[in-house]
Amino acid sequence: MRQVATALYSGVGTWSWATPARCCAAVLFLGILLTPLADAGTSPRQQYYSAEACYQNLRKNPDRMKYRHNWMACIRKFESIYRSDPDGPWAAAGLYRSGKLYLALYGKSVLASDKQEAIDIFNRIVKRFPKSAYRTKAAAELRALKRGTQQKKTTARPTPRTSSSTRAEAGAKAKYLTADACFRKLDKDTKKQRYREPWMVCIDQAESAYAHDPDGVWAAASLYLTGQMYEGLHKRSFQKSDEHEALLRYRKIVLEFPKSRYHPRARNDIARITGKNPASRASQKPGTPMSPADVIARESDASRRPPSESYRGAGGAPGSPGSHRGAVSVTGLRFWSNPNYTRVVIDADDDTAYVHRLLKKDPAINKPKRLFVDLSNSLLGENIERTVPINDNLLSDVRAGQHTPDSVRVVIDIKSFKTYKIFSLKNPFRVVIDVWGESGGTGSRKTAGSAVGNGNDLPPSALAKQLALGVQRIVIDPGHGGRDYGAPGYLKGVHEKQIVLSISKRLAKKIRKQLGYEVILTRSSDRYMTLEERTALANTKNADLFISIHTNSHRDRRAYGVETYFLNLATDNEAIMVAAMENATSEKNISDLQTILLDLMQHAKINESSRLAVHVQDSMNTRLKKKYSRIKNKGVKQAPFYVLLGAQMPAILIETSFISNKRECKRLTDPGYQDALVQGIVNGIKKYIKEISPTTVYAPDPSAERQG
């Protein structure tokens, strides 16, 4: 039970395990874990049976029941029935089953938040569906839960702490001591400190200690230990994401454990790292372990009080002491659009929870249909533009306001739309909203539009062939740029951003000359672009293919080879590591992103992306081997890359070679090697289009020589 509860934990921070088993389980479940938006074309009845099948399959596999994301996938499917038709005959049934699953999950995770979710859902059914048979069932569940709570209170009266809470404290203590011992051992081994894996082993143990008893006396200590280890790792890795993970733990202590002795230490550490309101701190240097005796001595009796006194949710209750301490600042609103697609991005300076809801048009108060996003524990930034006009075919504007003392509401006024998706990205934190019109994501050209528009009625092969008829425009994305240098090269002064820009320009020139397609570069100079901006550009320009160019890197400088990725759930740890590097985030955050993918993936695009990736990878490998020795084909892989999220066309990311390897770094700077690489990519594009559209005739552009 302890292992299951730990695996099922999902904190405010948040983190979750990223094991190969989890990734494989997610991939195996892809066939049945259909998303709410993927079900949008089916009836509520079909959605209900699909959700029920998801749960029944989960029940048959006890190993998968240990992991929270498998439960949440089924819960979201039931909830989507209510969201897609909140007044329909299946709405109450979908809500009721989601509440029951939260209760079943609570039995595994022992998280009070899961139980509370179930209670909230049952209360919503009672209030919203007074005539439904599920109202009676929901009321019965609430009565049973109330009786269970009263019985627990009665049992707990003779002693200040129940036997279960004592066991939880003892378990958390044991896990903490294990993590502390791991850290102390690592602190003495300077050789192991050079590698990330030993640090992550100790960090996982500390996080396990916190997850075991998140309200208990050892919780703040475990969080602080985790933060100290991430700081120690940051001193070796120089990755900003590691320092960010440390800040998350310290802020969590400040927000949720105001009476802990770790509270002032965490505040001082935040000030030291961020440079804001610096305060004197203890002499202990970051990245060094504390003794267990110090932990016990620093934890006051107040930290042993019940959770209602010592523990608050993220940001505390509205208006409560400390609810604004460490509040997230909402700093900006951005958008990109074309007539059938708009991407809106909400920028914030730190991670926070959020909820969203679609409101119907209300003529009585002259309000259009609108979508709102509420960000918890947040304040409006001082310089934010509160209203940003959009005025395209889909949206009027986006506006932000201080909805409550500790939450910001962002409202998008809608003219018309077909569907939308919302997801968040990290480092820095931002919320991305993609909105499509009736022909959204299909492009403005008639051939491409008609093909995708009828996609639901066609088998994937037929859809692919129709897509090929519309290939006229390719977006090439040179990774990184500006202040984002990308991976450093083995050779002094060589950086990824320079190499990929040179390769991308060569590729654009060859595509124009040999294929006659229009080519758009996301950047043609050394300028910074966010990852979500790159995909938005491809979507708004109605691109038919999206190719992101990168160089690989590894701490082991012997690593070499060429590989190509497409967007999907990661299948191995190496793919997770590469995605974390290109996303400029942590491997823990990549694990969180795996669950987001279940709401974003469209199978036709994934199938086409994988086919494009196979042809490009094979052609690159063949071309390079003709001219160079020691070429390693690392194959086609899949991983959740931010830059590919939401792409409405076949999209791939190419890791052209290892810039960290001496031989390949030298080759990457060689125009001849770059030319062989891009010719291989062009050959792969040709083969992909030839396979799905054998009659395609290319129209080479004679002016391409002048376009560079």
C-alpha positions as CSV (number, residue, x, y, z in Angstrom):
1,M,0.0,0.0,0.0
2,R,2.8,2.4,0.8
3,Q,4.4,1.9,-2.6
4,V,1.1,2.3,-4.3
5,A,0.3,5.5,-2.4
6,T,3.7,6.9,-3.3
7,A,3.3,6.0,-7.0
8,L,-0.2,7.5,-7.0
9,Y,0.9,10.8,-5.3
10,S,0.7,13.9,-7.5
11,G,1.7,17.0,-5.6
12,V,1.2,20.7,-6.2
13,G,4.8,21.0,-7.4
14,T,4.2,18.5,-9.3
15,W,6.2,15.4,-9.8
16,S,5.6,11.8,-10.6
17,W,7.7,8.8,-11.5
18,A,9.1,8.4,-15.0
19,T,9.8,4.7,-15.1
20,P,10.1,2.7,-18.3
21,A,7.1,0.6,-17.0
22,R,5.0,3.7,-16.8
23,C,5.9,4.9,-20.2
24,C,5.2,1.5,-21.7
25,A,1.9,1.2,-19.9
26,A,0.9,4.6,-21.3
27,V,1.8,3.5,-24.8
28,L,-0.1,0.2,-24.4
29,F,-3.1,2.1,-23.2
30,L,-3.1,4.5,-26.1
31,G,-5.7,2.6,-28.0
32,I,-8.3,2.9,-25.3
33,L,-7.4,6.1,-23.5
34,L,-9.2,8.3,-26.0
35,T,-9.5,11.9,-25.0
36,P,-12.6,14.0,-24.5
37,L,-11.8,16.0,-27.6
38,A,-11.0,12.9,-29.6
39,D,-14.5,11.7,-28.5
40,A,-16.1,14.9,-29.6
41,G,-17.5,13.3,-32.8
42,T,-19.2,10.4,-30.9
43,S,-22.4,10.4,-28.9
44,P,-22.5,10.7,-25.1
45,R,-23.6,7.1,-24.9
46,Q,-20.6,6.0,-26.9
47,Q,-18.3,8.1,-24.8
48,Y,-19.8,6.5,-21.7
49,Y,-19.1,3.0,-22.8
50,S,-15.7,4.0,-24.0
51,A,-14.9,5.4,-20.5
52,E,-16.4,2.3,-18.9
53,A,-14.2,0.1,-21.1
54,C,-11.2,2.2,-20.0
55,Y,-11.9,1.4,-16.3
56,Q,-12.7,-2.3,-16.8
57,N,-9.4,-2.7,-18.6
58,L,-7.6,-0.8,-15.8
59,R,-9.2,-3.2,-13.2
60,K,-7.8,-6.2,-15.0
61,N,-4.2,-5.0,-14.6
62,P,-3.2,-4.5,-10.9
63,D,0.2,-3.2,-12.0
64,R,-1.3,-0.3,-14.0
65,M,-3.6,0.4,-11.1
66,K,-0.5,1.5,-9.1
67,Y,0.0,4.6,-11.4
68,R,-2.1,7.7,-11.0
69,H,-2.1,8.7,-14.7
70,N,-4.0,5.5,-15.7
71,W,-6.8,6.4,-13.2
72,M,-6.9,10.0,-14.3
73,A,-7.2,9.0,-18.0
74,C,-10.4,7.1,-17.2
75,I,-11.7,9.8,-14.9
76,R,-11.3,12.4,-17.6
77,K,-13.2,10.3,-20.0
78,F,-16.2,10.2,-17.7
79,E,-15.9,13.9,-16.9
80,S,-15.8,14.7,-20.6
81,I,-19.3,13.3,-21.0
82,Y,-20.6,16.0,-18.7
83,R,-18.5,18.7,-20.2
84,S,-19.5,18.0,-23.8
85,D,-23.3,18.0,-23.0
86,P,-23.8,19.3,-19.4
87,D,-27.6,19.2,-19.7
88,G,-27.8,15.9,-21.6
89,P,-29.2,12.5,-20.4
90,W,-25.7,11.0,-19.9
91,A,-24.2,14.0,-18.0
92,A,-25.2,12.8,-14.5
93,A,-24.1,9.2,-15.2
94,G,-20.7,10.4,-16.4
95,L,-20.2,12.6,-13.3
96,Y,-21.3,9.8,-11.0
97,R,-18.9,7.4,-12.4
98,S,-16.0,9.9,-12.2
99,G,-16.9,10.4,-8.5
100,K,-16.8,6.6,-7.9
101,L,-13.4,6.4,-9.6
102,Y,-12.1,9.2,-7.4
103,L,-13.3,7.2,-4.4
104,A,-11.6,4.0,-5.7
105,L,-8.4,6.0,-6.4
106,Y,-8.6,7.4,-2.8
107,G,-8.5,3.8,-1.6
108,K,-5.2,3.4,-3.3
109,S,-3.6,6.8,-2.9
110,V,-4.9,7.7,0.6
111,L,-4.9,11.3,-0.6
112,A,-7.5,13.5,1.0
113,S,-7.8,15.6,-2.2
114,D,-9.0,12.5,-4.1
115,K,-11.8,12.0,-1.6
116,Q,-12.7,15.6,-1.7
117,E,-13.0,15.5,-5.5
118,A,-15.5,12.7,-5.1
119,I,-17.5,14.6,-2.5
120,D,-17.5,17.7,-4.7
121,I,-18.8,15.7,-7.7
122,F,-21.5,14.0,-5.7
123,N,-22.6,17.4,-4.3
124,R,-22.7,18.8,-7.8
125,I,-25.0,15.9,-8.9
126,V,-27.4,16.5,-6.0
127,K,-27.7,20.2,-6.8
128,R,-27.7,20.1,-10.6
129,F,-29.7,17.0,-11.3
130,P,-32.6,16.9,-8.8
131,K,-34.7,14.7,-11.0
132,S,-32.0,12.2,-12.0
133,A,-31.8,8.7,-10.6
134,Y,-28.1,9.5,-10.0
135,R,-29.1,12.2,-7.5
136,T,-30.3,9.4,-5.1
137,K,-27.1,7.4,-5.7
138,A,-24.9,10.5,-5.1
139,A,-26.8,11.4,-1.9
140,A,-26.3,7.9,-0.7
141,E,-22.6,8.1,-1.3
142,L,-22.4,11.4,0.6
143,R,-24.2,9.9,3.6
144,A,-21.9,6.9,3.6
145,L,-18.8,9.1,3.4
146,K,-20.2,11.3,6.3
147,R,-20.8,8.2,8.4
148,G,-17.3,7.0,7.7
149,T,-15.8,10.3,8.8
150,Q,-17.9,10.4,12.0
151,Q,-16.8,6.9,12.9
152,K,-13.1,7.8,12.3
153,K,-13.6,10.9,14.6
154,T,-15.1,8.7,17.3
155,T,-12.4,6.1,17.1
156,A,-9.7,8.8,17.2
157,R,-10.9,10.5,20.4
158,P,-9.2,8.3,23.0
159,T,-5.7,9.1,21.5
160,P,-4.3,12.2,19.9
161,R,-3.0,10.3,16.9
162,T,-4.5,7.3,15.3
163,S,-2.5,4.1,14.7
164,S,-2.6,4.7,10.9
165,S,-1.2,8.2,11.3
166,T,1.5,6.9,13.6
167,R,2.4,4.3,11.0
168,A,2.4,7.0,8.3
169,E,4.8,9.1,10.4
170,A,7.1,6.1,11.1
171,G,7.1,5.2,7.4
172,A,7.9,8.8,6.3
173,K,10.7,8.9,8.9
174,A,12.2,5.7,7.6
175,K,12.1,7.0,4.0
176,Y,13.6,10.3,5.0
177,L,16.5,8.6,6.8
178,T,17.1,6.5,3.7
179,A,17.1,9.6,1.5
180,D,19.4,11.5,4.0
181,A,21.8,8.6,4.1
182,C,21.8,8.5,0.3
183,F,22.6,12.2,0.1
184,R,25.4,12.0,2.7
185,K,27.0,9.2,0.8
186,L,26.8,11.1,-2.4
187,D,28.2,14.2,-0.7
188,K,31.4,12.3,0.0
189,D,31.7,10.8,-3.5
190,T,32.9,13.6,-5.9
191,K,33.1,11.2,-8.8
192,K,29.5,10.2,-8.6
193,Q,28.5,13.9,-8.2
194,R,29.4,14.5,-11.8
195,Y,26.6,12.3,-13.1
196,R,22.9,13.1,-12.9
197,E,21.6,9.6,-12.1
198,P,23.0,9.3,-8.5
199,W,21.4,12.7,-7.6
200,M,18.0,11.6,-9.0
201,V,18.1,8.3,-7.0
202,C,18.5,10.3,-3.8
203,I,15.9,12.9,-4.9
204,D,13.4,10.2,-5.7
205,Q,13.9,8.8,-2.2
206,A,13.3,12.2,-0.6
207,E,10.2,12.8,-2.6
208,S,8.9,9.3,-1.6
209,A,9.3,10.3,2.0
210,Y,7.2,13.4,1.5
211,A,4.5,11.5,-0.5
212,H,4.2,8.9,2.2
213,D,2.9,11.4,4.7
214,P,2.4,14.8,3.1
215,D,0.7,16.3,6.1
216,G,3.0,14.9,8.7
217,V,6.0,16.0,10.8
218,W,8.5,14.8,8.2
219,A,6.8,16.4,5.2
220,A,8.5,19.8,5.3
221,A,11.9,18.2,6.1
222,S,11.6,15.9,3.1
223,L,10.7,18.8,0.8
224,Y,13.6,20.8,2.2
225,L,16.0,17.9,1.7
226,T,14.8,17.6,-1.9
227,G,15.4,21.3,-2.5
228,Q,18.9,21.1,-1.1
229,M,19.7,18.2,-3.4
230,Y,18.4,20.0,-6.5
231,E,20.6,22.9,-5.6
232,G,23.5,20.6,-5.3
233,L,22.7,19.1,-8.6
234,H,22.4,22.6,-10.2
235,K,25.9,23.4,-9.0
236,R,27.2,20.5,-11.2
237,S,24.7,20.5,-14.1
238,F,24.3,24.3,-14.5
239,Q,20.8,23.6,-15.8
240,K,18.3,26.3,-14.8
241,S,15.6,23.6,-14.5
242,D,17.4,22.1,-11.5
243,E,17.5,25.4,-9.7
244,H,13.8,25.8,-10.6
245,E,12.9,22.5,-9.1
246,A,14.7,23.6,-5.8
247,L,12.6,26.8,-5.8
248,L,9.4,24.8,-6.2
249,R,10.1,22.8,-3.1
250,Y,11.1,25.9,-1.1
251,R,8.0,27.8,-2.2
252,K,5.8,24.8,-1.3
253,I,7.2,24.9,2.2
254,V,6.6,28.6,2.5
255,L,3.0,28.2,1.2
256,E,1.9,25.0,3.0
257,F,4.0,24.8,6.2
258,P,3.9,28.3,7.7
259,K,4.5,26.9,11.2
260,S,7.4,24.6,10.3
261,R,10.9,25.6,11.3
262,Y,11.8,25.1,7.7
263,H,9.6,28.0,6.7
264,P,12.2,30.8,7.4
265,R,15.0,28.6,5.9
266,A,13.0,28.1,2.7
267,R,12.2,31.9,2.5
268,N,15.8,32.7,2.9
269,D,16.8,30.2,0.3
270,I,14.2,31.7,-2.2
271,A,15.7,35.1,-1.5
272,R,19.2,33.9,-2.0
273,I,18.4,32.2,-5.3
274,T,16.1,34.9,-6.8
275,G,17.9,37.9,-5.3
276,K,14.6,39.3,-4.1
277,N,14.3,40.7,-0.6
278,P,17.6,39.1,0.5
279,A,17.8,38.0,4.1
280,S,20.5,36.5,6.2
281,R,20.3,32.8,6.4
282,A,21.8,30.0,8.3
283,S,25.5,29.2,7.8
284,Q,24.8,25.9,6.3
285,K,25.7,26.0,2.6
286,P,23.2,24.7,-0.1
287,G,23.6,21.2,-1.4
288,T,24.9,19.7,1.9
289,P,23.0,17.3,4.1
290,M,21.4,18.0,7.5
291,S,21.5,15.5,10.2
292,P,18.3,13.7,11.3
293,A,18.8,15.1,14.8
294,D,18.7,18.6,13.3
295,V,15.4,17.8,11.5
296,I,13.8,16.6,14.7
297,A,15.1,19.6,16.7
298,R,13.9,22.1,14.1
299,E,10.4,20.7,13.9
300,S,8.2,22.4,16.6
301,D,5.2,20.9,18.2
302,A,3.0,23.0,15.9
303,S,4.0,20.8,13.0
304,R,2.4,17.9,14.7
305,R,-1.0,19.5,14.7
306,P,-3.8,18.2,12.5
307,P,-3.6,19.0,8.8
308,S,-6.2,21.7,9.1
309,E,-3.9,23.7,11.3
310,S,-0.5,22.9,9.9
311,Y,-1.2,22.2,6.2
312,R,-3.0,24.3,3.6
313,G,-3.5,23.8,-0.1
314,A,-1.5,25.7,-2.7
315,G,-1.5,29.3,-1.6
316,G,-3.6,28.8,1.5
317,A,-7.2,29.9,1.8
318,P,-8.2,33.2,0.2
319,G,-7.2,36.0,2.5
320,S,-5.4,33.7,4.9
321,P,-2.0,34.6,6.4
322,G,0.6,33.9,3.8
323,S,-1.8,33.4,1.0
324,H,0.0,36.0,-1.0
325,R,3.5,35.0,0.0
326,G,5.1,33.5,-3.1
327,A,2.0,34.3,-5.2
328,V,2.5,33.6,-8.9
329,S,2.5,36.7,-11.1
330,V,0.6,36.6,-14.4
331,T,2.9,38.6,-16.6
332,G,1.5,38.6,-20.1
333,L,-1.0,37.6,-22.8
334,R,0.1,36.6,-26.3
335,F,-1.6,35.3,-29.4
336,W,-1.1,34.1,-33.0
337,S,-4.0,33.6,-35.5
338,N,-5.3,32.9,-38.9
339,P,-8.9,32.7,-40.1
340,N,-9.4,29.1,-38.8
341,Y,-7.0,28.9,-35.8
342,T,-5.8,31.0,-32.9
343,R,-3.3,30.2,-30.2
344,V,-3.4,32.2,-26.9
345,V,-0.7,32.0,-24.3
346,I,-0.9,33.1,-20.7
347,D,2.5,33.8,-19.2
348,A,3.3,33.4,-15.5
349,D,6.5,33.5,-13.5
350,D,5.9,30.2,-11.7
351,D,3.9,27.0,-11.7
352,T,0.3,27.2,-10.4
353,A,-2.9,25.2,-10.7
354,Y,-5.7,26.4,-13.0
355,V,-9.2,25.5,-14.0
356,H,-11.1,26.4,-17.2
357,R,-14.7,26.5,-18.2
358,L,-16.7,27.4,-21.3
359,L,-19.7,29.7,-20.7
360,K,-22.6,30.0,-23.1
361,K,-23.7,33.2,-24.7
362,D,-25.9,35.3,-22.4
363,P,-28.0,37.8,-24.4
364,A,-29.7,39.0,-21.1
365,I,-26.4,40.7,-20.0
366,N,-25.1,41.2,-23.5
367,K,-22.2,38.7,-23.0
368,P,-20.8,36.6,-25.9
369,K,-19.8,32.9,-25.6
370,R,-16.6,33.0,-23.6
371,L,-13.9,30.7,-22.2
372,F,-12.3,31.5,-18.9
373,V,-9.2,30.3,-17.1
374,D,-8.8,30.8,-13.4
375,L,-5.2,30.6,-12.1
376,S,-4.9,29.8,-8.4
377,N,-2.6,31.7,-6.0
378,S,-1.9,34.4,-8.5
379,L,-1.7,38.1,-8.9
380,L,-1.8,40.4,-12.0
381,G,1.7,41.5,-13.0
382,E,2.3,45.2,-12.7
383,N,2.9,45.8,-16.5
384,I,0.5,43.3,-18.0
385,E,-1.7,44.5,-20.8
386,R,-5.1,43.7,-19.3
387,T,-7.0,43.6,-22.6
388,V,-5.5,42.3,-25.9
389,P,-7.6,42.7,-29.0
390,I,-7.6,39.7,-31.4
391,N,-10.5,40.4,-33.7
392,D,-10.0,37.5,-36.0
393,N,-12.7,35.1,-37.3
394,L,-12.8,33.2,-34.0
395,L,-12.1,35.4,-31.1
396,S,-12.7,39.1,-30.1
397,D,-10.2,39.6,-27.4
398,V,-8.5,38.2,-24.4
399,R,-8.6,40.0,-21.1
400,A,-7.1,39.4,-17.6
401,G,-8.4,40.6,-14.2
402,Q,-7.9,40.0,-10.5
403,H,-10.9,37.7,-10.0
404,T,-10.5,37.1,-6.2
405,P,-7.8,38.4,-3.8
406,D,-5.7,35.3,-4.7
407,S,-6.7,34.3,-8.2
408,V,-6.4,35.8,-11.7
409,R,-9.1,35.1,-14.3
410,V,-8.3,35.3,-18.0
411,V,-11.4,35.5,-20.3
412,I,-11.4,34.9,-24.0
413,D,-14.5,36.3,-25.8
414,I,-15.5,34.0,-28.6
415,K,-17.1,34.8,-31.9
416,S,-17.3,31.2,-33.2
417,F,-15.4,28.0,-32.8
418,K,-15.5,24.3,-33.3
419,T,-13.2,23.0,-30.6
420,Y,-10.4,24.1,-28.2
421,K,-7.7,22.5,-26.2
422,I,-5.8,23.8,-23.1
423,F,-2.5,22.6,-21.7
424,S,0.4,24.0,-19.7
425,L,4.1,24.1,-20.3
426,K,6.9,24.7,-17.8
427,N,10.2,26.6,-17.4
428,P,8.8,29.2,-17.6
429,F,5.2,28.3,-16.8
430,R,2.6,29.2,-19.3
431,V,-1.0,28.1,-20.2
432,V,-1.6,27.5,-23.9
433,I,-5.1,27.7,-25.4
434,D,-5.6,26.4,-29.0
435,V,-8.9,27.3,-30.7
436,W,-10.1,26.0,-34.0
437,G,-12.8,27.1,-36.4
438,E,-15.1,24.8,-38.4
439,S,-12.2,24.1,-40.8
440,G,-9.5,24.7,-38.2
441,G,-6.1,23.2,-38.7
442,T,-6.9,22.4,-42.3
443,G,-5.3,25.3,-44.1
444,S,-6.8,27.8,-46.4
445,R,-6.1,25.9,-49.6
446,K,-9.0,23.9,-51.0
447,T,-7.2,20.6,-51.6
448,A,-5.7,20.4,-48.1
449,G,-8.8,21.7,-46.4
450,S,-11.2,19.2,-48.1
451,A,-8.9,16.3,-47.2
452,V,-8.7,17.0,-43.5
453,G,-12.2,18.2,-43.2
454,N,-13.5,14.7,-44.2
455,G,-10.9,12.9,-42.1
456,N,-13.4,11.3,-39.8
457,D,-15.0,9.5,-42.8
458,L,-11.7,8.2,-44.3
459,P,-9.3,5.5,-43.3
460,P,-5.9,6.7,-42.3
461,S,-4.3,5.7,-45.6
462,A,-6.9,7.6,-47.7
463,L,-6.5,10.6,-45.4
464,A,-2.7,10.5,-45.9
465,K,-3.0,10.4,-49.7
466,Q,-5.4,13.4,-49.7
467,L,-3.1,15.3,-47.4
468,A,-0.3,14.7,-49.8
469,L,-2.3,16.4,-52.6
470,G,-2.2,19.6,-50.6
471,V,1.6,19.7,-49.8
472,Q,2.7,23.1,-50.9
473,R,4.2,24.7,-47.8
474,I,6.9,23.4,-45.4
475,V,7.9,25.2,-42.2
476,I,11.5,24.5,-41.1
477,D,12.3,25.3,-37.5
478,P,16.0,26.0,-36.6
479,G,16.0,25.2,-32.8
480,H,17.0,27.6,-30.1
481,G,18.4,31.1,-31.0
482,G,19.1,34.4,-29.4
483,R,19.7,34.1,-25.7
484,D,19.0,30.3,-25.9
485,Y,22.3,28.9,-27.2
486,G,21.2,25.3,-27.2
487,A,23.8,22.6,-26.4
488,P,27.4,23.6,-26.3
489,G,29.7,22.0,-28.8
490,Y,32.8,19.9,-28.2
491,L,34.8,22.6,-30.0
492,K,35.2,25.9,-28.3
493,G,32.8,28.6,-29.5
494,V,30.4,26.2,-31.3
495,H,26.8,26.2,-30.2
496,E,23.7,24.4,-31.4
497,K,21.8,27.6,-32.4
498,Q,24.5,28.4,-35.0
499,I,24.7,25.0,-36.5
500,V,21.0,24.4,-36.8
501,L,20.4,27.8,-38.5
502,S,23.0,27.0,-41.1
503,I,21.6,23.5,-41.7
504,S,18.0,24.9,-41.9
505,K,18.9,27.5,-44.5
506,R,20.6,24.9,-46.6
507,L,17.5,22.6,-46.3
508,A,15.2,25.4,-47.3
509,K,17.3,26.2,-50.4
510,K,17.3,22.5,-51.5
511,I,13.5,22.0,-51.0
512,R,12.8,25.1,-53.0
513,K,15.1,24.1,-55.8
514,Q,14.4,20.3,-56.0
515,L,10.7,20.2,-54.9
516,G,9.4,23.6,-55.7
517,Y,7.6,24.0,-52.4
518,E,7.2,27.2,-50.5
519,V,9.5,27.1,-47.4
520,I,9.1,29.3,-44.3
521,L,11.8,29.4,-41.6
522,T,10.6,30.1,-38.1
523,R,13.8,32.2,-37.7
524,S,16.3,33.3,-40.3
525,S,18.6,35.1,-37.9
526,D,19.9,34.7,-34.4
527,R,16.8,35.6,-32.5
528,Y,15.0,34.1,-29.5
529,M,11.6,32.3,-30.0
530,T,9.5,30.5,-27.5
531,L,8.7,26.9,-28.3
532,E,4.9,27.4,-28.5
533,E,5.5,30.4,-30.9
534,R,7.2,28.1,-33.4
535,T,4.2,25.6,-33.6
536,A,1.8,28.5,-33.7
537,L,3.6,30.0,-36.7
538,A,3.4,26.7,-38.5
539,N,-0.4,26.4,-37.8
540,T,-1.2,30.0,-38.7
541,K,0.8,29.8,-41.9
542,N,-1.2,26.6,-42.9
543,A,2.0,24.6,-43.2
544,D,1.7,21.1,-44.6
545,L,4.8,19.7,-43.0
546,F,6.8,20.9,-39.9
547,I,10.5,20.0,-39.5
548,S,12.4,21.1,-36.4
549,I,16.2,20.9,-36.7
550,H,18.4,20.3,-33.7
551,T,21.8,18.8,-32.6
552,N,22.0,16.1,-29.9
553,S,24.1,16.2,-26.8
554,H,25.1,13.8,-24.0
555,R,27.3,14.0,-21.0
556,D,29.1,10.9,-22.3
557,R,31.1,12.5,-25.2
558,R,31.5,9.1,-26.8
559,A,27.8,9.1,-27.8
560,Y,27.2,9.7,-31.5
561,G,24.6,9.1,-34.2
562,V,21.6,10.5,-36.0
563,E,18.0,10.1,-34.9
564,T,14.5,11.5,-35.7
565,Y,11.6,12.0,-33.4
566,F,7.8,12.5,-33.7
567,L,5.4,13.5,-31.0
568,N,4.1,10.7,-28.8
569,L,4.5,9.1,-25.4
570,A,8.1,8.4,-24.7
571,T,9.1,4.8,-24.7
572,D,12.5,4.9,-23.0
573,N,14.5,6.9,-20.6
574,E,16.9,8.2,-23.3
575,A,13.9,9.7,-25.2
576,I,12.8,11.4,-22.0
577,M,16.2,12.8,-21.5
578,V,16.4,14.2,-25.0
579,A,12.9,15.8,-24.7
580,A,13.9,17.3,-21.3
581,M,17.0,18.8,-22.9
582,E,15.1,20.3,-25.9
583,N,12.2,21.5,-23.8
584,A,14.6,23.1,-21.4
585,T,12.8,21.4,-18.5
586,S,13.4,18.5,-16.1
587,E,12.8,14.8,-16.8
588,K,10.2,14.9,-14.0
589,N,8.2,17.5,-15.9
590,I,8.4,15.3,-19.0
591,S,6.6,12.6,-17.1
592,D,3.9,15.1,-16.2
593,L,3.7,16.0,-19.9
594,Q,3.0,12.4,-20.8
595,T,-0.5,12.7,-19.4
596,I,-1.1,16.0,-21.2
597,L,-0.5,14.2,-24.5
598,L,-3.6,12.0,-23.9
599,D,-5.6,15.2,-24.4
600,L,-3.6,16.5,-27.4
601,M,-2.7,13.6,-29.7
602,Q,-4.5,13.1,-33.0
603,H,-3.9,9.7,-34.4
604,A,-3.9,10.6,-38.1
605,K,-1.2,13.3,-37.5
606,I,0.9,10.9,-35.4
607,N,0.7,8.2,-38.0
608,E,1.7,10.6,-40.7
609,S,4.5,12.1,-38.6
610,S,5.9,8.6,-37.8
611,R,5.9,7.7,-41.5
612,L,7.6,11.0,-42.4
613,A,10.2,10.4,-39.6
614,V,11.0,6.9,-40.9
615,H,11.6,8.1,-44.5
616,V,13.7,11.0,-43.4
617,Q,15.8,9.0,-40.9
618,D,16.5,6.2,-43.4
619,S,17.4,8.6,-46.2
620,M,19.7,10.7,-44.0
621,N,21.5,7.5,-42.8
622,T,21.9,6.2,-46.4
623,R,23.2,9.5,-47.7
624,L,25.7,10.0,-44.9
625,K,27.0,6.5,-45.1
626,K,27.9,7.0,-48.8
627,K,30.4,9.8,-47.9
628,Y,31.4,9.2,-44.2
629,S,32.5,6.4,-42.0
630,R,31.3,5.7,-38.5
631,I,27.7,6.8,-39.1
632,K,25.3,5.4,-36.4
633,N,21.6,5.1,-37.2
634,K,19.9,5.6,-33.9
635,G,16.5,5.1,-35.5
636,V,13.1,6.8,-35.2
637,K,11.9,7.5,-31.7
638,Q,9.0,9.2,-30.0
639,A,8.8,11.7,-27.1
640,P,6.7,14.7,-25.9
641,F,8.5,17.7,-27.4
642,Y,6.9,21.1,-26.5
643,V,7.7,22.4,-30.0
644,L,5.6,19.7,-31.6
645,L,2.6,20.1,-29.3
646,G,-0.5,21.2,-31.2
647,A,1.0,21.0,-34.6
648,Q,-1.8,20.5,-37.1
649,M,0.3,18.8,-39.7
650,P,2.8,15.9,-39.9
651,A,5.7,17.2,-37.7
652,I,9.1,15.7,-36.8
653,L,12.2,16.8,-34.9
654,I,15.6,15.8,-36.2
655,E,18.7,15.4,-34.0
656,T,21.2,15.8,-36.8
657,S,24.3,14.6,-34.9
658,F,25.9,14.8,-31.4
659,I,27.5,18.3,-31.0
660,S,29.0,17.0,-27.8
661,N,31.0,14.3,-29.7
662,K,34.5,15.4,-31.0
663,R,34.1,13.8,-34.4
664,E,30.5,14.8,-35.1
665,C,31.0,18.3,-33.8
666,K,33.7,18.8,-36.4
667,R,31.5,17.4,-39.0
668,L,28.6,19.6,-38.1
669,T,30.7,22.7,-38.8
670,D,31.7,21.3,-42.2
671,P,29.5,22.6,-45.1
672,G,30.0,19.3,-46.9
673,Y,28.6,17.3,-44.0
674,Q,25.7,19.7,-43.7
675,D,25.0,19.4,-47.4
676,A,24.8,15.6,-47.1
677,L,22.5,15.8,-44.1
678,V,20.0,18.1,-45.8
679,Q,20.1,16.1,-49.1
680,G,19.2,13.1,-47.0
681,I,16.3,15.0,-45.5
682,V,15.0,16.1,-48.9
683,N,15.2,12.6,-50.2
684,G,13.2,11.4,-47.2
685,I,10.5,14.0,-47.9
686,K,10.4,12.9,-51.5
687,K,9.9,9.2,-50.5
688,Y,7.2,10.1,-47.9
689,I,5.2,12.0,-50.5
690,K,5.8,9.4,-53.2
691,E,4.5,6.7,-51.0
692,I,1.2,8.4,-50.1
693,S,0.8,10.1,-53.5
694,P,2.6,8.2,-56.3
695,T,1.5,10.6,-59.0
696,T,3.0,13.7,-57.4
697,V,5.0,15.8,-59.8
698,Y,7.5,18.3,-58.4
699,A,8.0,21.8,-59.7
700,P,11.5,22.8,-59.0
701,D,12.0,26.5,-58.4
702,P,14.8,28.0,-60.6
703,S,14.9,31.1,-58.4
704,A,15.8,29.0,-55.3
705,E,19.5,29.5,-56.0
706,R,19.0,33.2,-55.3
707,Q,16.9,32.6,-52.1
708,G,19.5,31.1,-49.7
